[in-house]
């Protein structure tokens, strides 16, 4: 943040002497700079996901110490839902940026919805056959060939 300035300036204007609002503002600007596609880009999905992730992490830390703060817990659940929708949108529309975003934020892949196994009794009472509902509804995934996992 203060690269190229003398040590005295870094000591006086560093994160140690800032208020929490200033620290949050500086982190927000750093995140926007890291994920923006072009100058003044604050509304792209990657930037929104990164900012929501930072807020969720701050709320998680707050809830660790104040576990009875139910309004903060509800706010965190709402933020997680909003982030999940944005991640789904980004995954469907720009997979390369999606992979970059989850790697930089050290998050897990939400992945495609896998079919739910349903068990149906076969002709023999001891035999259970496993079949998948919606087996042909796999979204394209570069980790699988032809968008589907290999069946064995």
N, C-alpha and C positions, 0 to 999 in steps of 0.2 A: 504494500500500500504506500509506503514512504520510501520506495527504492530510489536511490540517487541523492538522498538528502543526508546531511551530516548526522552523526550520532546524537547530538544535542537535540535536534529537531525530532528525531525518532523517539527519544526519551520523553520529551514534553508532549508531543502530539500522538504518542503511541496508544495502543489499546489499553494499557494500564491506567491511563489518566482519563479515558473517555467514560461518559455515562453509558448506561445500558442501552438507551435509545440510540446513541451515536454508534455503539458497537453493532447493534442490529441493523442500522442503516448502512454501515460500512460492509457488513456481510452480505446484505441484500444487493448492493452495488457490485460486489465481487462476483456473486452468483449470476447476476444479469450479464456481466461482462464475459463470463465463462460460457454461457449457453446461448447468447443471442446470435442470430443469423446475420444480422447487419446492424449498423449503427441505429441507436434509438429503438431497438426491437425489445419491447417488454411484454408483448402479448402472445408470442409464439408458444406453442404447447410445451416445448422443452423448458422455456423460462418459467412458465407457470408451474410445471411439475417440480422443478428445482426449488422454487420459492415455497410451494406447499410442503415439500419434504423438509425444508429447513424449519418451517413453522411447526410441523408435526413433531420434529425432533426436540424443539424447544418445549412444546407442550408435554411431551413424554417425560422430559427431565423434570418439569414442574409437577407433573402428576406423581412422579416417584416420591417426592417429598410431601405433597399435599393430596393424598389419595382420596379424600372426601370432597374435593372440589368438583362437583358433578357438572357444573356448567362448563368447566374447562374440558372435562371428559367428553361431553356432548359435542363441544366445538371440535375436538380432535377427531371424533367419529365422522362429523360432517366433512372435515378437511380430507380425511382418508377416502371417503366416498367420492369427493370431487376429483382427487388425484387419480383414483382408479379409473374414472370415466375418461379423464384426459389421457391416461396411459393407454387405454383401450383405443381411443381415437388415433393417437400417435402411432401405435403398433399397426393399425390397419392402413394408415395413409403414408407413413414414411418410416419403414422398418429400420433403415440405417441410422436415422437420428434417434429412434427408439433404443436401439442397442447402445449407441454412444451415451445416451442419457442414463440408462440404468447402470452402465459400467462406471460412469463418473460419479454417480450418486451411491454406488455400492448397494444396489437394490436387487431384489429377485425379479425374475421374469414372471409376468402374470400368465403368459402362455395361452395357448388355445384351450377352449373348454374341451376336455376329453370326453368321449362318450361314457355314459354311466352304464356299468355292467348290470344286466338283469339276468336272473337265473330262471330257467324254465325247465320243468321236468320233462325228460325225454320219455320214450316209450317204455324203457326200463326204469323202474322206480329208483334204482341206485344211481342211474346215470343223470348227471346234471350237465346241461349244455349251456355254455356261456355265449351270449350273443350281445352285440353292442347296438344300442339305439343310436340313431343319427350317425352311423359309421361313415357316411359319405359327406359329412359336413365339416371336414377338417379345413381350416383356413390354410393358405399357402405358408409353408414354413421352410426356410432354407436348410434347417438341420435335418430334415427328412427328404428322401427322394420322392419326387412327384407330390409333395405336400402331405404324404401319409406316412405314418410309421410302418416299419416292416412287421408283418405278422408272422408268427412262428407256429 
